[in-house]
């Protein structure tokens, strides 16, 4: 998966707002799902938090 700008934008926005790693993952997944037209659950399965 390439680091799409919209995914990074939403993940970094959540990160700078001191959200939890899971909230950051969810924000990125929502953005990915929106633009790739897939379910949020499928998008979340593509992303990891590193923790």
Biotite code that builds the C-alpha atoms (Angstrom):
import biotite.structure as struc

atoms = struc.array([
    struc.Atom([0.000, 0.000, 0.000], chain_id="A", res_id=1, res_name="UNK", atom_name="CA", element="C"),
    struc.Atom([1.366, 3.389, -0.906], chain_id="A", res_id=2, res_name="UNK", atom_name="CA", element="C"),
    struc.Atom([1.241, 6.226, 1.624], chain_id="A", res_id=3, res_name="UNK", atom_name="CA", element="C"),
    struc.Atom([-1.635, 8.149, 0.082], chain_id="A", res_id=4, res_name="UNK", atom_name="CA", element="C"),
    struc.Atom([-1.657, 11.815, 1.085], chain_id="A", res_id=5, res_name="UNK", atom_name="CA", element="C"),
    struc.Atom([-5.217, 11.738, 2.425], chain_id="A", res_id=6, res_name="UNK", atom_name="CA", element="C"),
    struc.Atom([-4.384, 8.798, 4.690], chain_id="A", res_id=7, res_name="UNK", atom_name="CA", element="C"),
    struc.Atom([-1.266, 10.489, 6.022], chain_id="A", res_id=8, res_name="UNK", atom_name="CA", element="C"),
    struc.Atom([-3.112, 13.774, 6.473], chain_id="A", res_id=9, res_name="UNK", atom_name="CA", element="C"),
    struc.Atom([-5.834, 12.264, 8.641], chain_id="A", res_id=10, res_name="UNK", atom_name="CA", element="C"),
    struc.Atom([-3.382, 10.110, 10.617], chain_id="A", res_id=11, res_name="UNK", atom_name="CA", element="C"),
    struc.Atom([-1.094, 13.064, 11.319], chain_id="A", res_id=12, res_name="UNK", atom_name="CA", element="C"),
    struc.Atom([-4.045, 15.257, 12.233], chain_id="A", res_id=13, res_name="UNK", atom_name="CA", element="C"),
    struc.Atom([-5.164, 12.678, 14.796], chain_id="A", res_id=14, res_name="UNK", atom_name="CA", element="C"),
    struc.Atom([-1.573, 12.307, 16.054], chain_id="A", res_id=15, res_name="UNK", atom_name="CA", element="C"),
    struc.Atom([-1.122, 16.054, 16.574], chain_id="A", res_id=16, res_name="UNK", atom_name="CA", element="C"),
    struc.Atom([-4.380, 16.091, 18.526], chain_id="A", res_id=17, res_name="UNK", atom_name="CA", element="C"),
    struc.Atom([-2.852, 13.561, 20.976], chain_id="A", res_id=18, res_name="UNK", atom_name="CA", element="C"),
    struc.Atom([-5.247, 10.764, 20.103], chain_id="A", res_id=19, res_name="UNK", atom_name="CA", element="C"),
    struc.Atom([-4.555, 7.139, 20.956], chain_id="A", res_id=20, res_name="UNK", atom_name="CA", element="C"),
    struc.Atom([-2.781, 4.868, 18.458], chain_id="A", res_id=21, res_name="UNK", atom_name="CA", element="C"),
    struc.Atom([-6.059, 3.082, 17.749], chain_id="A", res_id=22, res_name="UNK", atom_name="CA", element="C"),
    struc.Atom([-7.829, 6.399, 17.086], chain_id="A", res_id=23, res_name="UNK", atom_name="CA", element="C"),
    struc.Atom([-5.041, 7.379, 14.700], chain_id="A", res_id=24, res_name="UNK", atom_name="CA", element="C"),
    struc.Atom([-5.431, 4.048, 12.912], chain_id="A", res_id=25, res_name="UNK", atom_name="CA", element="C"),
    struc.Atom([-9.187, 4.544, 12.670], chain_id="A", res_id=26, res_name="UNK", atom_name="CA", element="C"),
    struc.Atom([-8.811, 8.056, 11.254], chain_id="A", res_id=27, res_name="UNK", atom_name="CA", element="C"),
    struc.Atom([-6.444, 6.790, 8.572], chain_id="A", res_id=28, res_name="UNK", atom_name="CA", element="C"),
    struc.Atom([-8.749, 3.850, 7.830], chain_id="A", res_id=29, res_name="UNK", atom_name="CA", element="C"),
    struc.Atom([-11.766, 6.147, 7.394], chain_id="A", res_id=30, res_name="UNK", atom_name="CA", element="C"),
    struc.Atom([-9.858, 8.280, 4.900], chain_id="A", res_id=31, res_name="UNK", atom_name="CA", element="C"),
    struc.Atom([-8.570, 5.243, 3.006], chain_id="A", res_id=32, res_name="UNK", atom_name="CA", element="C"),
    struc.Atom([-12.035, 3.669, 2.878], chain_id="A", res_id=33, res_name="UNK", atom_name="CA", element="C"),
    struc.Atom([-13.608, 6.873, 1.610], chain_id="A", res_id=34, res_name="UNK", atom_name="CA", element="C"),
    struc.Atom([-11.268, 7.347, -1.339], chain_id="A", res_id=35, res_name="UNK", atom_name="CA", element="C"),
    struc.Atom([-10.683, 3.690, -2.199], chain_id="A", res_id=36, res_name="UNK", atom_name="CA", element="C"),
    struc.Atom([-14.400, 2.891, -1.892], chain_id="A", res_id=37, res_name="UNK", atom_name="CA", element="C"),
    struc.Atom([-13.998, -0.047, 0.443], chain_id="A", res_id=38, res_name="UNK", atom_name="CA", element="C"),
    struc.Atom([-15.335, -0.808, 3.879], chain_id="A", res_id=39, res_name="UNK", atom_name="CA", element="C"),
    struc.Atom([-13.736, 0.814, 6.907], chain_id="A", res_id=40, res_name="UNK", atom_name="CA", element="C"),
    struc.Atom([-13.169, -2.642, 8.377], chain_id="A", res_id=41, res_name="UNK", atom_name="CA", element="C"),
    struc.Atom([-11.184, -3.720, 5.301], chain_id="A", res_id=42, res_name="UNK", atom_name="CA", element="C"),
    struc.Atom([-9.158, -0.516, 5.395], chain_id="A", res_id=43, res_name="UNK", atom_name="CA", element="C"),
    struc.Atom([-8.433, -0.929, 9.110], chain_id="A", res_id=44, res_name="UNK", atom_name="CA", element="C"),
    struc.Atom([-7.090, -4.432, 8.435], chain_id="A", res_id=45, res_name="UNK", atom_name="CA", element="C"),
    struc.Atom([-4.477, -2.914, 6.089], chain_id="A", res_id=46, res_name="UNK", atom_name="CA", element="C"),
    struc.Atom([-3.125, -0.557, 8.733], chain_id="A", res_id=47, res_name="UNK", atom_name="CA", element="C"),
    struc.Atom([-1.182, -1.237, 11.926], chain_id="A", res_id=48, res_name="UNK", atom_name="CA", element="C"),
    struc.Atom([-0.311, 0.923, 14.897], chain_id="A", res_id=49, res_name="UNK", atom_name="CA", element="C"),
    struc.Atom([3.132, -0.484, 15.589], chain_id="A", res_id=50, res_name="UNK", atom_name="CA", element="C"),
    struc.Atom([2.233, -1.162, 19.216], chain_id="A", res_id=51, res_name="UNK", atom_name="CA", element="C"),
])
